[in-house]
Amino acid sequence: MAAYETSRAAPFGAISIFRSVQFVNDFVASFATWNDSRVTRNALGKLSDRELDDIGLCRGDVEMIGR
């Protein structure tokens, strides 16, 4: 009966490249989240107090919504 080795070491530098790509991916995702929050705060900031009241918010809630 033959036995096969199914696990082998990653090629030289593969882990470093993977971590670099993962770092860039995490940065892009966090930037996208920050930008979405910024756009939301700007849109809510342009609404009047009456419009904010219609959707159940007050002027002080705008900053908390974006976080």
Secondary structure, 3 states (H helix, E strand, C coil): CCCCCCCCCCCCCHHHHHHHHHHHHHHHHHHHHHHHHHHHHHHHHCCCHHHHHHCCCCCCHHHHHCC
